[in-house]
Amino acid sequence: MADWLFHEEHDMFRETARRVVAQELAPHVEEWERDGFVPKDVFRRLGQGGYLGVRLPEEYGGLGGDALYEAVWIEELAKVGAGGIGAALSGHSTIGLTPLWRWGTPAQRQRYLVPGVRGELVAALAVTEAAGGSDVAALRTVAHPVAGGFRLQGSKLFVTNGVGADILVVAATVDPARRHRGISLFIVEKSWPGVKVLRRLDKLGWRSSDTAELFFDGVEVPAENLLGEVYGGFGYLMEIFLWERITMALAAVALAQKAVDEAIGYARARRQFGRPLNGFQVTRHGLVDLTADIEKARVLARRALYVHWLGQDATVAAAMAKAYAGEMVRRVTDGALQVLGGNGYMMPYPLQRYWRDARIVSIGGGTTEVMREILVKRLGIAQWMGG
Ligand SMILES: Cc1cc2nc3c(=O)[nH]c(=O)nc-3n(C[C@H](O)[C@H](O)[C@H](O)COP(=O)(O)OP(=O)(O)OC[C@H]3O[C@@H](n4cnc5c(N)ncnc54)[C@H](O)[C@@H]3O)c2cc1C
């Protein structure tokens, strides 16, 4: 049924997306969670259908949709119930390929974006470093200008798809003295001399996505692989992060809803003290409160999506949605798990995975505290408190 934001055409696309997720992804959740990555042939199959470029123009192999269509895809992906699959695909499309589309030259788009949208090469975005995650402006990877291009030196941490990626969009400073105004983005091919995967990182959740620590040891990057304007990197990153935050909030809402739906199903079937769990008012009311919590996050996330879709500045709406949804999904998956009692703690029940996957939403893509700091600045709260 159409709602205030999504209309019939989106509902039709949602049906298609749901089918693709059910056929191509859902049957493999356990296998990929165990292996720690989504196989490359999955990227190729999704690429053939255009699902790696839902909002990208058809001339690049995308579906030619817009932010609303991509939001539908993100929501349906989240409902597979394994955040790592969404992370691997979004690490490629949402944060890996989007910069190539937004700021790539025609040659860069043909060389990297088109095969990326087809799923023939996998992309990753490498920004975070051991020394600086929240404080992006403090990154230490340096791109020294040399004849014909730049020499890249430094390391990156927590890079989604970092092990399997064929290309990396790397943030580095060309002039550390300029702080955030000195940052540029570069397209780096993984096969180039000096690009090293130091290690695959083991982690609590998102287990079907690979996460890596990378090292760039004097990597020669030709000038034509600078992405966009030199020194334009920080602004580009803020634009990428904004969309990432909206998509993470939308995915968190979908995951939380799945958790509650499964808890409701369990509460109907499980009997204790001679009645089903949903016969206890405390259980019923708890599920109502979780549902209301999800709804608040849904309203914020969809409003942020709408503001962004209108082409307006969604910084405040996205930060608020991400901050709220990131905390909400922790509360809600925890409350849903509680309804399952001991079974909630057992690996065969997927709720334990939702609970583990939920934990990253308040950390990745900018922590809840960083979202609140953005809101403090944008809402003028610091000045107000200072009197
Ligand atoms: C599974 C996973 C996948 C990821 N994928 C990618 C990726 O693909 N590419 C990429 O570049 N990065 C990626 N990241 C990195 C992610 O964006 C960072 O972890 C995140 O931004 C936080 O940075 P940090 O880990 O360095 O924490 P820190 O910045 O060290 O923060 C530690 C704590 O201090 C708090 N803090 C920091 N600054 C402030 C402040 N000003 N006020 C109040 N509190 C503050 C934080 O909120 C946090 O609680 C990924 C991370 C994970 C865990």
PDBQT file of the ligand as one rigid body, heavy atoms in Angstrom, charges set to zero:
ROOT
HETATM    1  C1  LIG A 401      32.520  -2.969  11.202  1.00  0.00    +0.000 C 
HETATM    2  C2  LIG A 401      33.037  -1.613  10.824  1.00  0.00    +0.000 A 
HETATM    3  C3  LIG A 401      33.056  -1.237   9.498  1.00  0.00    +0.000 A 
HETATM    4  C4  LIG A 401      33.590   0.000   9.138  1.00  0.00    +0.000 A 
HETATM    5  N1  LIG A 401      33.692   0.325   7.802  1.00  0.00    +0.000 NA
HETATM    6  C5  LIG A 401      34.405   1.432   7.454  1.00  0.00    +0.000 A 
HETATM    7  C6  LIG A 401      34.705   1.689   6.076  1.00  0.00    +0.000 A 
HETATM    8  O1  LIG A 401      34.278   0.981   5.164  1.00  0.00    +0.000 OA
HETATM    9  N2  LIG A 401      35.505   2.763   5.788  1.00  0.00    +0.000 N 
HETATM   10  C7  LIG A 401      35.998   3.593   6.763  1.00  0.00    +0.000 A 
HETATM   11  O2  LIG A 401      36.713   4.527   6.438  1.00  0.00    +0.000 OA
HETATM   12  N3  LIG A 401      35.689   3.399   8.063  1.00  0.00    +0.000 NA
HETATM   13  C8  LIG A 401      34.929   2.330   8.438  1.00  0.00    +0.000 A 
HETATM   14  N4  LIG A 401      34.650   2.095   9.774  1.00  0.00    +0.000 N 
HETATM   15  C9  LIG A 401      35.134   3.027  10.772  1.00  0.00    +0.000 C 
HETATM   16  C10 LIG A 401      34.054   3.812  11.514  1.00  0.00    +0.000 C 
HETATM   17  O3  LIG A 401      33.519   4.813  10.703  1.00  0.00    +0.000 OA
HETATM   18  C11 LIG A 401      34.705   4.329  12.801  1.00  0.00    +0.000 C 
HETATM   19  O4  LIG A 401      34.928   3.218  13.643  1.00  0.00    +0.000 OA
HETATM   20  C12 LIG A 401      33.869   5.372  13.511  1.00  0.00    +0.000 C 
HETATM   21  O5  LIG A 401      33.779   6.544  12.761  1.00  0.00    +0.000 OA
HETATM   22  C13 LIG A 401      34.431   5.698  14.903  1.00  0.00    +0.000 C 
HETATM   23  O6  LIG A 401      35.796   5.983  14.849  1.00  0.00    +0.000 OA
HETATM   24  P1  LIG A 401      36.802   5.229  15.857  1.00  0.00    +0.000 P 
HETATM   25  O7  LIG A 401      36.503   3.790  15.788  1.00  0.00    +0.000 OA
HETATM   26  O8  LIG A 401      38.175   5.663  15.541  1.00  0.00    +0.000 OA
HETATM   27  O9  LIG A 401      36.384   5.717  17.303  1.00  0.00    +0.000 OA
HETATM   28  P2  LIG A 401      36.933   7.017  18.056  1.00  0.00    +0.000 P 
HETATM   29  O10 LIG A 401      36.842   8.185  17.148  1.00  0.00    +0.000 OA
HETATM   30  O11 LIG A 401      38.231   6.709  18.679  1.00  0.00    +0.000 OA
HETATM   31  O12 LIG A 401      35.838   7.184  19.198  1.00  0.00    +0.000 OA
HETATM   32  C14 LIG A 401      35.886   6.446  20.413  1.00  0.00    +0.000 C 
HETATM   33  C15 LIG A 401      34.750   6.956  21.304  1.00  0.00    +0.000 C 
HETATM   34  O13 LIG A 401      34.946   8.332  21.588  1.00  0.00    +0.000 OA
HETATM   35  C16 LIG A 401      33.783   9.058  21.225  1.00  0.00    +0.000 C 
HETATM   36  N5  LIG A 401      34.144  10.390  20.720  1.00  0.00    +0.000 N 
HETATM   37  C17 LIG A 401      35.009  10.697  19.730  1.00  0.00    +0.000 A 
HETATM   38  N6  LIG A 401      34.999  12.023  19.501  1.00  0.00    +0.000 NA
HETATM   39  C18 LIG A 401      34.092  12.549  20.345  1.00  0.00    +0.000 A 
HETATM   40  C19 LIG A 401      33.614  13.868  20.594  1.00  0.00    +0.000 A 
HETATM   41  N7  LIG A 401      34.049  14.923  19.883  1.00  0.00    +0.000 N 
HETATM   42  N8  LIG A 401      32.671  14.040  21.546  1.00  0.00    +0.000 NA
HETATM   43  C20 LIG A 401      32.217  13.001  22.260  1.00  0.00    +0.000 A 
HETATM   44  N9  LIG A 401      32.628  11.730  22.069  1.00  0.00    +0.000 NA
HETATM   45  C21 LIG A 401      33.551  11.505  21.127  1.00  0.00    +0.000 A 
HETATM   46  C22 LIG A 401      33.124   8.228  20.139  1.00  0.00    +0.000 C 
HETATM   47  O14 LIG A 401      31.746   8.561  20.039  1.00  0.00    +0.000 OA
HETATM   48  C23 LIG A 401      33.381   6.828  20.645  1.00  0.00    +0.000 C 
HETATM   49  O15 LIG A 401      32.413   6.487  21.602  1.00  0.00    +0.000 OA
HETATM   50  C24 LIG A 401      34.068   0.891  10.132  1.00  0.00    +0.000 A 
HETATM   51  C25 LIG A 401      34.003   0.511  11.478  1.00  0.00    +0.000 A 
HETATM   52  C26 LIG A 401      33.528  -0.731  11.835  1.00  0.00    +0.000 A 
HETATM   53  C27 LIG A 401      33.517  -1.110  13.298  1.00  0.00    +0.000 C 
ENDROOT
TORSDOF 0
